[in-house]
Amino acid sequence: MKLLRYGPPGQEKPGMLDRDGRLRDLSGAMRDLTPETLSPASLDRLRKLDPRSLPAVSGTPRLGPCVAQVPKLVCVGLNYLDHAKEAGAQIPTEPVLFLKAITAISGPNDDVVLPKGAQKGDWEVELGIVIGMTARYVSEADALKHVAGYCIVNDVSERNFQLERGGNWSKGKSADTFCPLGPWLVTADEVPDPQALELSCEVNGQRMQHGSTRDMIFTCARIVSYISEFMTLMPGDVIPTGTPAGVGLGMKPPRFLKPGDVMRLAVTGLGEQRQKVVAWG
């Protein structure tokens, strides 16, 4: 299933794409796409619905973040060998984790706002794992059983805040609009191998990133299992799993986002995002 949320910010309704790619209203079946609706039992109930019986949504409404009320964003850094090399970083022997503020979450096509004082805005196309069942000390073999589905994440970054202002990475990752989610949550049954997905990112029509999840240093199963050793993963948690090479920081000379730039991100089977960059204020 491809599940989504549509409507003005703060007033989103749940929806589903039918086989023809037409948006159907799910608000008669649930109030919103929230953590409690991501359990296997809840998703099984949705699968029994005939999408053709649901009201069709006319026009092209705004799409909101594909999951509401996300408890936390646990991100993985330097998870592609080529990106670690372009960043001049040591190859991790364990997943590098950092947290991104949930206030950064925005719709997949909403504007990305460069924060006050920003100098080095950057793009990062990533596969996002959406947790559907509580995960605590889960084995790698069982880890993906706890996954509700997958989505595209743009882990937008302000490199000056991230790398040159001291402390950890979170303050360069957490500005409002720095975590577009969606357009859809694609349920795990429709992503049989999360390590076989192509990712790409364009800026102003020029391809900057192109990679495959097969090149991850740590697989999705390893990531879920590993994080669950250090904190409980809750339904609705989102895990951006890292980005391939091609970020602005890694270019020679570096290239950073400026107002008016347009980013377009895609992941196999998960749709596309498109964001315009605007200045704060």
Secondary structure, 3 states (H helix, E strand, C coil): CEEEEECCCCCCEEEEECCCCCEEECCCCCCCCCHHHHCHHHHHHHHCCCHHHCCECCCCCCECCCCCCCCCEEEEECCEHHHHHHCCCCCCCCCEEEEECHHHEECCCCCEEECCCCCCEECCEEEEEEECCCECCCCCCCHHHHEEEEEEEECCEEHHHHHCCCCCHHHHCCCCCCEEECCCEEEHHHCCCCCCCEEEEEECCEEEEEEEHHHECCCHHHHHHHHCCCCCECCCCEEECCCCCCCHHHCCCCCCCCCCCEEEEEECCCEEEEEEEEECC
